[in-house]
């Protein structure tokens, strides 16, 4: 029997897996974050800048022929698909309220994130004090903070999930058809005086992915024959070709310098088509994947990754940055980006980033796996904590970690932010959850 004050071991969690659990969603969640990490490490291309500095570029800038690969490798739609499935099940659970679900989501995100932000704010200051080039520290800090935008959107959708799910129960297919049309209209605002309004695409596009997760939780997607899913995937590829070939959208689902439009910052209607393509491919492979997940080792690995998925997501870019820093100090010469020598060297960078990131995950996964009580917040309290967290995450994603008391970084709707303010908002949300979580019941080990 599990001791009430002890976190269960991996073997105990695996053994306690309910017989009826849909293991495919766990695989989708784990695999999507692993692909994100591998994708970021692969796309990062370093080249000498002025003096002894380095500049980070994206290999996609010089390899346009591989841009269509991002239609399956830009897997954020799949993560929100899995989140939608989980939100639907949580909202249907007897005795569970929307505020309880939201408070649990915020609590799960905040503790590892507050630790991550605190370490980086101190690290950026120490690096500059130790004589590291300020421009290089700023670039590294900005790159490490950028993924926080994803967590802000994740919590925004968790806030909207009760309303979204209630509407889904009344008119699921209407919502599924309407959201891409709204996204298409918002795309027209990119580059105009109303571009700030176009930022609503973050909610609209990823709410579409969440809606697909709701439909999967209903069992509706599972009732569609695999041959039809294969046709859906083919149709999605054809539509993406039209949108990015004759159409005005770039082929890459990763934002690149020089693009007149972006498919990710903010997300465009193309991402909704990518979501359909990726979910269709998952549904085609579903029977084989479920058979594979019934085997002990694949399921154990899936559970292991899910137990540290937040830590891996938060620290994977930092791992690459530290590997780059060590190589730079060691005098490593960098080949021309995209050259044969560059591709031959890339596996070494992947291994180095993986090793350093593994060390960071081992050092900081305690923040994710600590037994955190589910806060007993009402609707106002949970919404307040989520709003503080979303605002703080957004500010930090835009501003980075360098120079906490200076406004700068990437402008959002024409506004720049102070990193320190974003960090304070996160801490305020964390304290609110901690105060209200005393004496509450601990969250389940396997979400």
Secondary structure, DSSP 4 states (H G I P E B T S, - for coil): ---TTSPPPHHHHHHT--TT--HHHHHHHHHHHHHHHHHHHHHEEEEE-STT-EEEEEGGGT-GGGGGGHHHH-THHHHHHHHHHHHHHHHHSTT--HHHHHHHHHHHHHHHHHHHHHHHHHHHHHHHHTT--HHHHHHHHHHHHHTHHHHHHHHHHHHHHHHHHHHHHHHHHHHHHHHHHHHHHHHTTTTSTTTTGGGGHHHHHHHHHHHHHHHHHHTTGGGS-HHHHHHHHHHHHHHHHHHHTTSSS-S-SS--TT-SS-SBTTB-HHHHHHHHHHHHHHHHHHHHHHHHHTSHHHHHHHHHHHTTHHHHHHHHHHHHHHHHHHHHHTTPPPPPTTSHHHHHHHHHHHHHHHHHHHHHHHHHTHHHHS-PBPP---HHHHHHHHHHHHHHHHHHHHH-SSSTTSEEEEEETTEEEEHHHHHHHHHHHHHHHHHHHTTPPBPPS--
